[in-house]
Amino acid sequence: MQQLYVTMAVSALTVVMLGLTSGPMQKLPLSRPLLALGVGIAAGPIGVGLLRPEEWEEPHTILKEAARLTLAISVMGVALRVPVRDLLQLRRPLLLLLGPGLLLMWAVSSGLAWLAFGLAPLMALAVGAAITPTDPVVAASIVTGHVAKDKLPRASRSILSAESGANDGLAYLLVLLPLLMMTEGVEAGLARVLSHTIPVGVLLALAIGAVLGGLTAAALRLGDRHGWVEHSSLLGLTVALALLAVAGAHAVGSDGILAAFAAGVAFNALVDRKAEMEDENVQEAVTKLFTLPIFVLAGALLPWSAWLEQGWALLAFALAVLSLRRPLAILLLVPFMGVRRRDALFFGWFGPVGVAAIYYALHAEETLHDPRIWTMASAVVVISVLLHGVTASPGVLLYGRRKSRTRQEEDAAKPAPA
């Protein structure tokens, strides 16, 4: 019980301190998830020992469920942050990223796991699926804040945000396929995925989320019209909606992450309070309140001894995943996406691995009882949080500088007025 309160105190202090120093932090090449992860490492077993996971009951289960709820709330924030009209206008690059792009990243990640560790093909597919989706939590630290809004075009921010929110739910199918094939047999597992059971479950998740989001928005509009709602917090309302969507999807055995994203999109499309949503800055509040503690917990639960056993091969694997998984997919898709070269470079690098990988890796480990999955996935997460956290601010500033230079060149090329 004492460890519970110590963990709560460390997590809460992390949120408070990062909130009080949010201004200076914007100028440093350090993201909030990276700093929270550092706090967890420093407070964990290899640091001062304030957090002692060995005294927790089923620490991996705690981290997995915390990651699930964090993902649900995060994808809800993404759905609220991205205007619905942007989803329609940017449907071409988004569909490419969420369709062939997701499959390409899965193939590259799985192939690297197979090459680096000699895993069985299905195990490699499970590891690759866990580290495939782009993480909305780490991505939020790249595309939110006044610097990102000033330097990055809205379309780029919307594409990265919407992709990171949607592919976390779609990755459920990628993870489920090898897990079913390993636990139920190749033929039975493949038949179950291709039969009506899994597709119907996905459609149910989308339907449950859309209905809940639509009903919540309609109820809010009705309350506003009749003066029933005097003061309301969209943060509290949307967090509750995300948790309700997760519970509803879980009740029918489907994916709560996808349901939460669908609920957010439906709510965003139908709610009247667009200006209030922007003023309240829902995503920023969600990031500070709910997503930073997950990195504190993850930092305390990193498998240092298992990493050392794997040696340099694990580091090479993590670096190869981040260098090849997304850049190769973007390179193949960019001719069809209709985006500029600098946008392609930006999308190719800033596809971080984070909380989604934590959740899916621990889910796979729990199903297969194989700790290697967490060992490999956690290494990729840490390297991603480190590299993307350090390069986020310089990358955004460099993008903004190139955008300004391009505008100047375009203006100079225009003919002078007569």
C-alpha positions in Angstrom: 0.0 0.0 0.0 2.8 2.4 0.8 4.3 1.8 -2.7 0.9 2.9 -4.2 1.1 6.3 -2.5 4.8 6.7 -3.3 4.1 6.0 -7.0 1.1 8.4 -6.9 3.3 11.1 -5.4 6.2 10.7 -7.9 3.8 10.8 -10.8 1.9 13.8 -9.5 5.0 15.7 -8.7 6.2 15.0 -12.3 3.0 16.4 -13.7 3.2 19.5 -11.4 6.9 20.3 -12.1 6.5 19.9 -15.9 3.4 22.0 -15.8 5.2 24.8 -13.9 8.1 24.8 -16.3 6.2 24.3 -19.5 7.4 27.6 -20.9 11.2 27.0 -20.6 10.7 23.4 -21.7 9.3 24.6 -25.0 12.8 26.0 -25.8 14.7 22.9 -24.8 15.2 19.8 -27.0 13.5 17.6 -24.4 9.9 16.4 -24.7 7.6 15.8 -21.7 7.4 12.0 -22.3 11.2 11.9 -22.3 11.5 13.8 -19.0 8.7 11.6 -17.4 10.5 8.5 -18.5 13.7 9.8 -17.0 11.9 10.5 -13.7 10.7 6.9 -13.7 14.2 5.5 -14.3 15.7 7.8 -11.6 13.1 6.9 -9.1 13.1 3.2 -10.0 15.2 0.2 -9.0 18.4 1.3 -10.8 18.0 4.9 -9.4 17.2 5.9 -5.9 14.7 3.0 -5.4 11.6 5.0 -4.5 9.6 3.0 -7.0 10.0 -0.8 -6.3 8.0 -2.8 -8.9 9.0 -6.0 -7.2 6.6 -5.1 -4.4 3.7 -4.5 -6.7 1.2 -7.2 -7.4 1.4 -8.1 -11.1 3.3 -4.9 -12.2 3.1 -5.7 -15.9 -0.7 -6.0 -15.7 -0.9 -2.6 -13.9 1.2 -1.0 -16.6 -0.8 -2.7 -19.4 -4.1 -1.5 -18.1 -2.8 2.0 -17.4 -1.5 2.1 -20.9 -4.9 1.0 -22.3 -6.7 3.8 -20.5 -4.0 6.3 -21.4 -4.3 5.3 -25.1 -8.1 5.7 -25.0 -7.9 9.2 -23.5 -5.1 10.2 -25.8 -6.9 9.1 -29.0 -10.0 11.0 -27.7 -7.8 14.1 -27.4 -6.5 13.5 -30.9 -10.0 13.2 -32.3 -11.0 16.5 -30.6 -7.9 18.3 -31.8 -8.2 17.5 -35.5 -11.1 19.4 -37.2 -13.4 17.0 -39.0 -13.1 18.9 -42.2 -9.4 18.2 -42.2 -10.1 14.5 -42.0 -12.1 14.8 -45.2 -9.7 17.1 -47.0 -6.7 14.9 -46.1 -8.4 11.6 -46.7 -5.9 10.5 -49.4 -2.7 10.7 -47.4 -4.5 9.4 -44.3 -5.9 6.4 -46.1 -2.6 5.6 -47.6 -0.9 5.8 -44.2 -3.5 3.8 -42.4 -3.8 1.1 -45.1 -0.6 0.2 -47.1 1.5 2.4 -44.8 0.5 0.4 -41.7 1.1 -2.9 -43.4 4.5 -1.8 -44.8 5.6 -0.7 -41.3 4.5 -4.0 -39.9 6.4 -5.9 -42.6 9.6 -4.0 -42.0 9.4 -4.2 -38.2 8.7 -8.0 -38.3 11.4 -8.6 -40.8 14.0 -6.8 -38.6 12.9 -8.8 -35.5 13.3 -12.0 -37.5 16.7 -11.0 -38.8 18.1 -9.6 -35.5 17.0 -12.4 -33.2 16.2 -15.4 -35.4 12.6 -15.5 -34.1 10.0 -17.8 -35.5 8.0 -16.1 -38.2 4.8 -15.8 -36.1 6.7 -14.5 -33.1 8.4 -11.9 -35.3 5.0 -10.8 -36.6 3.8 -10.4 -33.1 6.8 -8.3 -32.1 6.5 -6.3 -35.3 2.8 -5.6 -34.8 3.4 -4.3 -31.3 5.9 -1.7 -32.4 4.1 -0.7 -35.7 1.6 2.0 -34.7 2.5 5.6 -34.4 2.0 6.8 -30.8 -0.4 9.6 -30.1 1.1 10.4 -26.8 4.6 11.1 -28.0 3.3 12.6 -31.3 1.3 15.1 -29.3 4.5 16.5 -27.9 5.6 17.1 -31.5 2.5 18.7 -33.0 1.1 20.6 -30.0 2.2 23.8 -28.3 2.7 27.4 -29.7 6.0 26.5 -31.5 4.4 23.7 -33.4 1.4 25.7 -34.3 3.6 28.6 -35.5 6.1 26.5 -37.5 4.1 23.5 -38.8 1.2 23.8 -41.3 -2.1 22.7 -40.0 -2.3 19.9 -42.6 0.9 18.3 -41.4 -0.2 18.5 -37.8 -3.6 17.0 -38.7 -2.1 14.2 -40.7 0.3 13.1 -38.0 -2.3 13.5 -35.2 -5.1 11.6 -37.0 -2.8 8.8 -38.2 -1.4 8.3 -34.7 -4.9 8.2 -33.2 -6.5 5.8 -35.8 -3.7 3.4 -36.3 -3.5 2.5 -32.6 -6.9 1.0 -32.9 -6.2 -0.6 -36.3 -3.0 -2.2 -34.9 -5.3 -4.4 -32.8 -5.9 -6.6 -35.8 -2.2 -6.9 -36.6 -1.4 -8.0 -33.1 -4.4 -10.3 -32.9 -3.6 -12.2 -36.1 -0.2 -13.8 -35.0 -1.5 -14.3 -31.4 -4.5 -16.3 -32.5 -2.4 -18.3 -35.0 0.1 -19.2 -32.2 -2.5 -20.0 -29.5 -5.2 -21.7 -31.6 -3.1 -23.0 -34.5 -2.3 -21.4 -37.9 -5.5 -22.6 -39.7 -7.9 -22.0 -36.9 -6.4 -18.6 -36.0 -6.4 -17.4 -39.6 -9.9 -18.6 -40.2 -11.1 -16.7 -37.1 -9.5 -13.5 -38.3 -10.9 -13.9 -41.8 -14.4 -15.0 -40.6 -17.1 -12.7 -39.5 -16.0 -12.7 -35.8 -13.1 -10.3 -35.9 -14.4 -7.9 -38.6 -17.8 -7.7 -36.9 -16.0 -6.9 -33.6 -14.1 -4.0 -35.3 -17.3 -2.7 -36.8 -19.0 -3.0 -33.4 -16.2 -0.9 -31.8 -16.6 1.8 -34.5 -20.4 1.7 -34.1 -20.3 1.8 -30.3 -17.9 4.7 -30.3 -19.8 6.7 -32.9 -23.1 6.2 -31.2 -21.8 7.2 -27.8 -20.0 10.2 -29.2 -23.1 11.3 -31.2 -25.4 10.8 -28.2 -23.1 12.7 -25.9 -22.9 15.6 -28.4 -26.6 15.6 -28.9 -27.3 15.6 -25.1 -24.9 18.5 -24.7 -26.6 20.5 -27.4 -30.0 19.8 -25.9 -28.8 20.9 -22.5 -27.3 24.1 -23.9 -30.5 24.9 -25.7 -32.7 24.5 -22.6 -30.2 26.2 -20.3 -29.5 23.0 -18.3 -25.8 23.3 -18.6 -24.5 26.3 -16.7 -20.8 25.4 -16.5 -19.3 22.3 -18.0 -15.8 21.0 -18.5 -15.3 19.5 -21.9 -12.1 17.9 -20.4 -14.1 16.0 -17.8 -16.9 15.1 -20.3 -14.6 13.8 -23.0 -12.5 11.8 -20.6 -15.6 10.1 -19.3 -16.7 9.5 -22.9 -13.4 7.8 -23.7 -13.7 5.5 -20.6 -17.3 4.7 -21.5 -16.3 3.8 -25.1 -13.6 1.5 -23.7 -16.0 -0.2 -21.4 -18.7 -0.6 -24.1 -16.2 -2.1 -26.6 -14.8 -4.4 -23.9 -18.3 -5.6 -23.1 -18.6 -7.0 -26.6 -15.1 -8.3 -26.7 -13.8 -5.6 -29.2 -11.1 -2.9 -29.3 -11.7 -0.1 -26.9 -9.0 2.1 -28.4 -10.7 2.2 -31.8 -14.1 2.8 -30.1 -12.6 5.8 -28.2 -11.3 7.4 -31.3 -14.6 6.9 -33.1 -16.4 8.5 -30.2 -14.1 11.5 -30.3 -14.6 12.0 -34.0 -18.4 11.8 -33.7 -18.5 14.1 -30.7 -16.2 16.6 -32.5 -18.4 16.5 -35.7 -21.6 17.2 -33.8 -20.8 19.4 -30.8 -21.5 23.1 -31.0 -18.7 24.3 -28.8 -15.8 24.4 -31.3 -14.3 27.7 -29.8 -14.6 26.4 -26.3 -12.8 23.2 -27.2 -9.9 25.3 -28.6 -9.8 27.6 -25.6 -9.9 24.7 -23.1 -7.1 23.0 -25.0 -8.3 19.6 -24.2 -5.3 17.7 -25.7 -2.8 19.7 -23.7 -4.7 19.1 -20.4 -5.0 15.4 -21.2 -1.3 15.0 -21.9 -0.3 16.6 -18.6 -2.9 14.8 -16.4 -3.0 11.3 -17.9 -0.1 10.5 -20.2 3.0 11.5 -18.2 2.4 9.1 -15.3 2.5 6.1 -17.8 6.1 7.0 -18.7 7.0 7.3 -15.1 5.6 3.7 -14.5 7.3 2.4 -17.7 10.7 3.9 -16.6 10.5 2.0 -13.3 9.6 -1.3 -15.1 12.3 -1.3 -17.8 13.9 -4.8 -18.1 17.6 -3.7 -17.7 18.9 -7.2 -17.0 17.2 -8.7 -20.1 18.5 -5.8 -22.2 22.1 -6.6 -21.1 21.6 -10.2 -21.9 20.6 -9.3 -25.5 23.6 -7.0 -25.8 24.3 -4.7 -28.8 22.0 -6.7 -31.0 19.0 -5.1 -29.2 20.3 -1.6 -29.6 21.0 -2.2 -33.3 17.5 -3.7 -33.7 15.9 -0.6 -32.1 17.9 1.8 -34.2 17.1 -0.1 -37.3 13.4 -0.1 -36.6 13.3 3.6 -36.1 15.6 4.2 -39.2 13.7 1.9 -41.6 10.2 1.1 -40.4 8.5 4.4 -41.2 11.0 6.1 -43.6 10.8 3.1 -46.0 7.0 3.1 -45.9 6.8 6.9 -46.6 9.4 6.6 -49.4 7.2 4.1 -51.2 4.0 6.1 -50.6 5.0 9.7 -51.1 4.5 9.7 -54.9 0.8 8.9 -54.2 0.3 11.1 -51.1 0.3 14.5 -52.8 2.6 16.1 -50.2 5.8 18.1 -50.6 9.3 16.6 -50.1 9.9 18.4 -46.7 6.5 17.0 -45.5 7.5 13.5 -46.5 10.8 13.9 -44.6 9.0 15.2 -41.6 6.4 12.3 -41.7 9.1 9.8 -42.3 11.0 10.6 -39.2 8.4 11.7 -36.7 6.4 8.5 -36.3 7.3 7.7 -32.7 6.8 4.5 -30.8 5.4 4.8 -27.3 2.4 3.9 -25.2 0.7 1.9 -27.9 3.7 -0.4 -28.1 3.8 -0.7 -24.3 0.1 -1.8 -24.3 0.3 -4.3 -27.3 3.7 -5.7 -26.2 2.4 -6.4 -22.7 -0.8 -7.9 -24.1 1.2 -10.2 -26.3 3.5 -11.1 -23.5 0.5 -11.9 -21.3 -1.0 -14.1 -24.0 2.1 -16.0 -25.0 4.0 -15.9 -21.7 7.1 -14.9 -23.5 9.1 -12.0 -21.8 11.2 -11.5 -25.0 8.3 -9.4 -26.5 8.5 -6.8 -23.7 12.3 -6.9 -23.8 12.4 -6.0 -27.5 9.4 -3.6 -27.6 10.5 -1.7 -24.5 13.9 -1.0 -26.0 12.4 0.4 -29.1 10.1 2.6 -27.0 12.9 4.0 -25.0 15.1 4.7 -28.0 12.2 6.3 -29.8 11.2 8.5 -26.9 14.8 9.6 -26.6 15.5 10.3 -30.2 12.2 11.8 -31.1 12.1 13.8 -27.9 15.5 15.3 -28.6 14.9 16.0 -32.2 11.3 17.3 -31.9 12.0 20.9 -31.2 15.0 21.3 -33.6 13.0 19.4 -36.3 10.0 21.7 -36.0 12.2 24.8 -36.0 14.1 23.5 -39.1 10.8 22.8 -40.9 9.6 26.3 -40.1 12.8 27.8 -41.3 12.6 25.9 -44.6 9.0 26.9 -45.0 9.8 30.5 -44.6 12.7 30.2 -47.1 10.4 28.6 -49.6 7.9 31.4 -49.2 10.6 34.0 -49.8 11.8 32.2 -52.9 8.2 32.0 -54.2 7.6 35.7 -53.5 10.9 36.6 -55.3 9.9 34.5 -58.3 6.6 36.4 -58.7 6.7 39.1 -61.4 6.8 42.7 -60.2 3.5 44.6 -60.5 3.2 46.8 -63.5 
